[in-house]
Amino acid sequence: MPGLAIVTSHPIQYQAPWFRALARNVDVTVYFAWKQDPKGQAAAGFGTEFEWDVPLLDGYRYEWLTNVSRVPGVDAFAGCDTPDVADRLARGRFDACIVNGWYLKSYVQAIRACRRLQVPLLMRGDSHLKTPRHPLLSAAKYVPYRWGLNRIDAHLYVGSANRRYLQHYGVPEERLFFAPHFVDNDRFAASAGCARTSGDVQAIRASMGAGPEACVFLFAGKLIDKKRPSDFIGALAELRRRGVRAIGAIVGSGPLQPALEAQAQASGVDLRWLGFRNQSEIPACYAAANCLVLPSDGRETWGLVVNEAMACGRPAIVSDAVGCGEDLIEAGRTGDIYPVGNVAALADRMAAMAIRLAHHRAEVKDAVRARIGRYSCDAAASGTIEALRHVRRRSPVGRTVMVKGAL
């Protein structure tokens, strides 16, 4: 069984199923650079202290690296500084190593160690070309990024926008392997189903004053600038001005909440605040809503809340800057796409979706489930294993395999 090292920042709820799936086929060791505590979760934009309530460390072998950073964390390059990663990788004699980008010092340390050790390098990233950058910065990045990305043995791309990003920098087709962004579709679908049969969904809708025929639009995420939650409230206000009744709900917390509450009150929208919901709780919120709205700007390199909502059978309306849009959204079927920042266009899409759900709810649900089925843990694990086989064939000594990270 081939040996695979994975160097990543900290335990993440979306990565744990992938690690477990890989561990069933590969001798995996995951190296974490930092243990995020509840205070760190709050500082990361969630606005509340918590621990994830789903298992993050079960089903695979892992080790904690020694973080010597003066200010440890995952939000700055120097926040993860783990010089012992070189010794760990040397002792493991791995066939390949996955490193989650180069935006943390730990990742750069791992990349350098792998090059010295001749361990193959795989990279899985979600960067795309829609992230807002000054033209001069984009031009300055081109040559060093082209050089760096083409030194990676294989790339695991998560979607169409990420694939185009890699092609833009000249990565050849034979080094590209599809390992999509995903959530645990089965768990979300089962939890949503349980919430419906237990009465939790009906209770949430009742608390909103939403009858069976009401259309509830949901925003789920951190209340931070890049998510543009103000656009969601603005679209609800626009629908109200047009005489279209729509109920809005927000799951999440963050620094923008006081300003958003003032905006909602001033505009008189029908909006409910559901607060932060952990992984075991949020499927019921998706099931209680009718459609997700994600208005984020281009810093939203994917948008995994869309995967979560669709796993619960719900369509989504996203801005054209959101990374997952062209992969998950089929206009008029699994949701819709509108120009980022255009609140009137967002209101148009929401009004159209309310009508479609009133008359074609079953067809929308079927289309959503068919689409999200392609973005699964099995697909991500299969693409990773295919890439691992590729680099092992090309390099009997071994080099480095790099997986997630934004460049």
Secondary structure, 3 states (H helix, E strand, C coil): CCEEEEEECCCCCCCHHHHHHHHCCCEEEEEECCCCCHHHHHHHHHCCCCCCCCCCCCCCEEEECCCCCCCCCCCCHHHCCCCCHHHHHHHHCCCEEEECCCCCHHHHHHHHHHHHHCCCEEEEECCCCCCCCCHHHHHHHHHHHHHHHCCCCEEEECCHHHHHHHHHCCCCHHHEEECCCCCCHHHHHHHHHHHHHHCHHHHHHHHHCCCCCCCEEEEECCCCHHHCHHHHHHHHHHHHHHCCCCEEEEECCCCCHHHHHHHHHHHCCCEEEEECCCCCCHHHHHHHCCEEEECCCCCCCCCHHHHHHHHCCCCEEEECCCCCHHHHCCECCCEEEECCCCHHHHHHHHHHHHHHHHHHHHHHHHHHHHHHCCCCHHHHHHHHHHHHHHHHHHCCCCCCCCCCCCC
